[in-house]
Amino acid sequence: MVFTVEPGVYVAGKYGVRIEENVVVTKSGSRILSRDIDRVFT
């Protein structure tokens, strides 16, 4: 099974930030698929 964890913080009328992690779960455990993705903040 694959799912996402998407915590977010928002300031009403100004801006917001959301970080998405893609996670795969198998019989042997779990792994974060998005761990190796470069994150760029501007």
PyMOL Python script that loads the backbone (N, CA, C, O; Angstrom):
from pymol import cmd

cmd.read_pdbstr("""\
ATOM      1  N   MET A   1       0.847  -1.153   0.000  1.00  0.00           N
ATOM      2  CA  MET A   1       0.000   0.000   0.000  1.00  0.00           C
ATOM      3  C   MET A   1       0.904   1.230   0.000  1.00  0.00           C
ATOM      4  O   MET A   1       1.941   1.248   0.664  1.00  0.00           O
ATOM      5  N   VAL A   2       0.505   2.253  -0.746  1.00  0.00           N
ATOM      6  CA  VAL A   2       1.230   3.532  -0.778  1.00  0.00           C
ATOM      7  C   VAL A   2       0.271   4.619  -0.314  1.00  0.00           C
ATOM      8  O   VAL A   2      -0.890   4.651  -0.724  1.00  0.00           O
ATOM      9  N   PHE A   3       0.756   5.496   0.532  1.00  0.00           N
ATOM     10  CA  PHE A   3      -0.066   6.626   0.966  1.00  0.00           C
ATOM     11  C   PHE A   3       0.820   7.833   1.191  1.00  0.00           C
ATOM     12  O   PHE A   3       2.046   7.722   1.167  1.00  0.00           O
ATOM     13  N   THR A   4       0.201   8.996   1.412  1.00  0.00           N
ATOM     14  CA  THR A   4       0.959  10.221   1.661  1.00  0.00           C
ATOM     15  C   THR A   4       0.627  10.752   3.051  1.00  0.00           C
ATOM     16  O   THR A   4      -0.478  10.578   3.565  1.00  0.00           O
ATOM     17  N   VAL A   5       1.617  11.401   3.633  1.00  0.00           N
ATOM     18  CA  VAL A   5       1.456  12.140   4.885  1.00  0.00           C
ATOM     19  C   VAL A   5       1.693  13.596   4.510  1.00  0.00           C
ATOM     20  O   VAL A   5       2.771  13.940   4.027  1.00  0.00           O
ATOM     21  N   GLU A   6       0.697  14.459   4.726  1.00  0.00           N
ATOM     22  CA  GLU A   6       0.775  15.835   4.237  1.00  0.00           C
ATOM     23  C   GLU A   6       0.478  16.864   5.324  1.00  0.00           C
ATOM     24  O   GLU A   6      -0.580  17.493   5.300  1.00  0.00           O
ATOM     25  N   PRO A   7       1.389  17.046   6.274  1.00  0.00           N
ATOM     26  CA  PRO A   7       1.149  18.100   7.269  1.00  0.00           C
ATOM     27  C   PRO A   7       1.259  19.475   6.620  1.00  0.00           C
ATOM     28  O   PRO A   7       2.060  19.667   5.705  1.00  0.00           O
ATOM     29  N   GLY A   8       0.478  20.409   7.078  1.00  0.00           N
ATOM     30  CA  GLY A   8       0.518  21.761   6.513  1.00  0.00           C
ATOM     31  C   GLY A   8       0.292  22.810   7.579  1.00  0.00           C
ATOM     32  O   GLY A   8      -0.343  22.554   8.602  1.00  0.00           O
ATOM     33  N   VAL A   9       0.824  23.999   7.323  1.00  0.00           N
ATOM     34  CA  VAL A   9       0.627  25.154   8.192  1.00  0.00           C
ATOM     35  C   VAL A   9       0.192  26.302   7.297  1.00  0.00           C
ATOM     36  O   VAL A   9       0.812  26.565   6.266  1.00  0.00           O
ATOM     37  N   TYR A  10      -0.879  26.987   7.693  1.00  0.00           N
ATOM     38  CA  TYR A  10      -1.415  28.078   6.881  1.00  0.00           C
ATOM     39  C   TYR A  10      -1.690  29.290   7.755  1.00  0.00           C
ATOM     40  O   TYR A  10      -2.190  29.172   8.874  1.00  0.00           O
ATOM     41  N   VAL A  11      -1.353  30.461   7.221  1.00  0.00           N
ATOM     42  CA  VAL A  11      -1.686  31.728   7.855  1.00  0.00           C
ATOM     43  C   VAL A  11      -2.771  32.353   6.992  1.00  0.00           C
ATOM     44  O   VAL A  11      -2.536  32.673   5.827  1.00  0.00           O
ATOM     45  N   ALA A  12      -3.946  32.527   7.556  1.00  0.00           N
ATOM     46  CA  ALA A  12      -5.111  33.003   6.801  1.00  0.00           C
ATOM     47  C   ALA A  12      -4.811  34.288   6.034  1.00  0.00           C
ATOM     48  O   ALA A  12      -4.359  35.282   6.602  1.00  0.00           O
ATOM     49  N   GLY A  13      -5.074  34.239   4.725  1.00  0.00           N
ATOM     50  CA  GLY A  13      -4.903  35.408   3.872  1.00  0.00           C
ATOM     51  C   GLY A  13      -3.476  35.749   3.509  1.00  0.00           C
ATOM     52  O   GLY A  13      -3.242  36.743   2.822  1.00  0.00           O
ATOM     53  N   LYS A  14      -2.504  34.948   3.952  1.00  0.00           N
ATOM     54  CA  LYS A  14      -1.104  35.285   3.678  1.00  0.00           C
ATOM     55  C   LYS A  14      -0.384  34.184   2.907  1.00  0.00           C
ATOM     56  O   LYS A  14      -0.026  34.387   1.747  1.00  0.00           O
ATOM     57  N   TYR A  15      -0.166  33.042   3.512  1.00  0.00           N
ATOM     58  CA  TYR A  15       0.615  31.986   2.865  1.00  0.00           C
ATOM     59  C   TYR A  15       0.357  30.648   3.557  1.00  0.00           C
ATOM     60  O   TYR A  15      -0.315  30.571   4.585  1.00  0.00           O
ATOM     61  N   GLY A  16       0.909  29.615   2.962  1.00  0.00           N
ATOM     62  CA  GLY A  16       0.805  28.288   3.545  1.00  0.00           C
ATOM     63  C   GLY A  16       1.963  27.419   3.102  1.00  0.00           C
ATOM     64  O   GLY A  16       2.603  27.680   2.083  1.00  0.00           O
ATOM     65  N   VAL A  17       2.223  26.387   3.878  1.00  0.00           N
ATOM     66  CA  VAL A  17       3.294  25.451   3.571  1.00  0.00           C
ATOM     67  C   VAL A  17       2.766  24.038   3.781  1.00  0.00           C
ATOM     68  O   VAL A  17       2.121  23.753   4.790  1.00  0.00           O
ATOM     69  N   ARG A  18       3.041  23.159   2.826  1.00  0.00           N
ATOM     70  CA  ARG A  18       2.662  21.756   2.964  1.00  0.00           C
ATOM     71  C   ARG A  18       3.845  20.910   2.517  1.00  0.00           C
ATOM     72  O   ARG A  18       4.413  21.138   1.449  1.00  0.00           O
ATOM     73  N   ILE A  19       4.211  19.939   3.333  1.00  0.00           N
ATOM     74  CA  ILE A  19       5.288  19.006   3.000  1.00  0.00           C
ATOM     75  C   ILE A  19       4.646  17.639   2.797  1.00  0.00           C
ATOM     76  O   ILE A  19       3.925  17.153   3.669  1.00  0.00           O
ATOM     77  N   GLU A  20       4.899  17.032   1.675  1.00  0.00           N
ATOM     78  CA  GLU A  20       4.292  15.733   1.365  1.00  0.00           C
ATOM     79  C   GLU A  20       5.340  14.636   1.410  1.00  0.00           C
ATOM     80  O   GLU A  20       6.394  14.742   0.783  1.00  0.00           O
ATOM     81  N   GLU A  21       5.042  13.583   2.154  1.00  0.00           N
ATOM     82  CA  GLU A  21       5.900  12.395   2.196  1.00  0.00           C
ATOM     83  C   GLU A  21       5.121  11.226   1.605  1.00  0.00           C
ATOM     84  O   GLU A  21       3.991  10.963   2.017  1.00  0.00           O
ATOM     85  N   ASN A  22       5.715  10.527   0.647  1.00  0.00           N
ATOM     86  CA  ASN A  22       5.115   9.331   0.059  1.00  0.00           C
ATOM     87  C   ASN A  22       5.700   8.115   0.760  1.00  0.00           C
ATOM     88  O   ASN A  22       6.919   7.953   0.818  1.00  0.00           O
ATOM     89  N   VAL A  23       4.828   7.258   1.293  1.00  0.00           N
ATOM     90  CA  VAL A  23       5.257   6.126   2.100  1.00  0.00           C
ATOM     91  C   VAL A  23       4.688   4.839   1.509  1.00  0.00           C
ATOM     92  O   VAL A  23       3.514   4.791   1.141  1.00  0.00           O
ATOM     93  N   VAL A  24       5.513   3.798   1.415  1.00  0.00           N
ATOM     94  CA  VAL A  24       5.043   2.483   0.991  1.00  0.00           C
ATOM     95  C   VAL A  24       5.127   1.548   2.199  1.00  0.00           C
ATOM     96  O   VAL A  24       6.118   1.538   2.930  1.00  0.00           O
ATOM     97  N   VAL A  25       4.063   0.763   2.390  1.00  0.00           N
ATOM     98  CA  VAL A  25       4.012  -0.200   3.495  1.00  0.00           C
ATOM     99  C   VAL A  25       3.863  -1.591   2.902  1.00  0.00           C
ATOM    100  O   VAL A  25       2.970  -1.836   2.091  1.00  0.00           O
ATOM    101  N   THR A  26       4.746  -2.505   3.312  1.00  0.00           N
ATOM    102  CA  THR A  26       4.697  -3.895   2.853  1.00  0.00           C
ATOM    103  C   THR A  26       4.653  -4.809   4.078  1.00  0.00           C
ATOM    104  O   THR A  26       4.690  -4.333   5.214  1.00  0.00           O
ATOM    105  N   LYS A  27       4.578  -6.094   3.850  1.00  0.00           N
ATOM    106  CA  LYS A  27       4.579  -7.047   4.957  1.00  0.00           C
ATOM    107  C   LYS A  27       5.856  -6.961   5.785  1.00  0.00           C
ATOM    108  O   LYS A  27       5.850  -7.264   6.978  1.00  0.00           O
ATOM    109  N   SER A  28       6.952  -6.546   5.146  1.00  0.00           N
ATOM    110  CA  SER A  28       8.241  -6.499   5.850  1.00  0.00           C
ATOM    111  C   SER A  28       8.548  -5.144   6.481  1.00  0.00           C
ATOM    112  O   SER A  28       9.585  -4.999   7.129  1.00  0.00           O
ATOM    113  N   GLY A  29       7.682  -4.152   6.313  1.00  0.00           N
ATOM    114  CA  GLY A  29       7.944  -2.845   6.919  1.00  0.00           C
ATOM    115  C   GLY A  29       7.479  -1.695   6.061  1.00  0.00           C
ATOM    116  O   GLY A  29       6.637  -1.864   5.180  1.00  0.00           O
ATOM    117  N   SER A  30       8.032  -0.520   6.321  1.00  0.00           N
ATOM    118  CA  SER A  30       7.660   0.678   5.563  1.00  0.00           C
ATOM    119  C   SER A  30       8.906   1.405   5.095  1.00  0.00           C
ATOM    120  O   SER A  30       9.998   1.211   5.628  1.00  0.00           O
ATOM    121  N   ARG A  31       8.719   2.254   4.076  1.00  0.00           N
ATOM    122  CA  ARG A  31       9.831   3.033   3.525  1.00  0.00           C
ATOM    123  C   ARG A  31       9.281   4.344   3.012  1.00  0.00           C
ATOM    124  O   ARG A  31       8.235   4.365   2.363  1.00  0.00           O
ATOM    125  N   ILE A  32       9.973   5.447   3.293  1.00  0.00           N
ATOM    126  CA  ILE A  32       9.579   6.757   2.791  1.00  0.00           C
ATOM    127  C   ILE A  32      10.172   6.917   1.399  1.00  0.00           C
ATOM    128  O   ILE A  32      11.391   6.991   1.241  1.00  0.00           O
ATOM    129  N   LEU A  33       9.311   6.969   0.394  1.00  0.00           N
ATOM    130  CA  LEU A  33       9.770   7.048  -0.991  1.00  0.00           C
ATOM    131  C   LEU A  33      10.312   8.427  -1.342  1.00  0.00           C
ATOM    132  O   LEU A  33      11.207   8.544  -2.179  1.00  0.00           O
ATOM    133  N   SER A  34       9.792   9.452  -0.726  1.00  0.00           N
ATOM    134  CA  SER A  34      10.169  10.818  -1.083  1.00  0.00           C
ATOM    135  C   SER A  34      11.389  11.323  -0.306  1.00  0.00           C
ATOM    136  O   SER A  34      11.733  12.500  -0.414  1.00  0.00           O
ATOM    137  N   ARG A  35      12.031  10.483   0.452  1.00  0.00           N
ATOM    138  CA  ARG A  35      13.170  10.898   1.281  1.00  0.00           C
ATOM    139  C   ARG A  35      14.319  11.483   0.451  1.00  0.00           C
ATOM    140  O   ARG A  35      14.975  12.427   0.892  1.00  0.00           O
ATOM    141  N   ASP A  36      14.570  10.939  -0.737  1.00  0.00           N
ATOM    142  CA  ASP A  36      15.708  11.371  -1.541  1.00  0.00           C
ATOM    143  C   ASP A  36      15.401  12.519  -2.508  1.00  0.00           C
ATOM    144  O   ASP A  36      16.254  12.888  -3.315  1.00  0.00           O
ATOM    145  N   ILE A  37      14.207  13.079  -2.434  1.00  0.00           N
ATOM    146  CA  ILE A  37      13.839  14.188  -3.318  1.00  0.00           C
ATOM    147  C   ILE A  37      14.382  15.482  -2.741  1.00  0.00           C
ATOM    148  O   ILE A  37      14.200  15.760  -1.556  1.00  0.00           O
ATOM    149  N   ASP A  38      15.051  16.279  -3.575  1.00  0.00           N
ATOM    150  CA  ASP A  38      15.536  17.588  -3.138  1.00  0.00           C
ATOM    151  C   ASP A  38      14.349  18.505  -2.896  1.00  0.00           C
ATOM    152  O   ASP A  38      13.421  18.550  -3.704  1.00  0.00           O
ATOM    153  N   ARG A  39      14.373  19.224  -1.807  1.00  0.00           N
ATOM    154  CA  ARG A  39      13.314  20.167  -1.493  1.00  0.00           C
ATOM    155  C   ARG A  39      13.852  21.578  -1.716  1.00  0.00           C
ATOM    156  O   ARG A  39      14.938  21.926  -1.253  1.00  0.00           O
ATOM    157  N   VAL A  40      13.081  22.368  -2.424  1.00  0.00           N
ATOM    158  CA  VAL A  40      13.490  23.733  -2.730  1.00  0.00           C
ATOM    159  C   VAL A  40      12.480  24.687  -2.110  1.00  0.00           C
ATOM    160  O   VAL A  40      11.280  24.582  -2.361  1.00  0.00           O
ATOM    161  N   PHE A  41      12.957  25.587  -1.326  1.00  0.00           N
ATOM    162  CA  PHE A  41      12.081  26.584  -0.697  1.00  0.00           C
ATOM    163  C   PHE A  41      12.446  27.955  -1.266  1.00  0.00           C
ATOM    164  O   PHE A  41      13.601  28.378  -1.215  1.00  0.00           O
ATOM    165  N   THR A  42      11.452  28.631  -1.803  1.00  0.00           N
ATOM    166  CA  THR A  42      11.695  29.983  -2.345  1.00  0.00           C
ATOM    167  C   THR A  42      10.818  30.989  -1.669  1.00  0.00           C
ATOM    168  O   THR A  42      10.879  32.175  -1.990  1.00  0.00           O
TER     169      THR A  42
END
""", "prot")
cmd.dss("prot")
cmd.show_as("cartoon", "prot")
cmd.util.cbc("prot")
cmd.orient("prot")
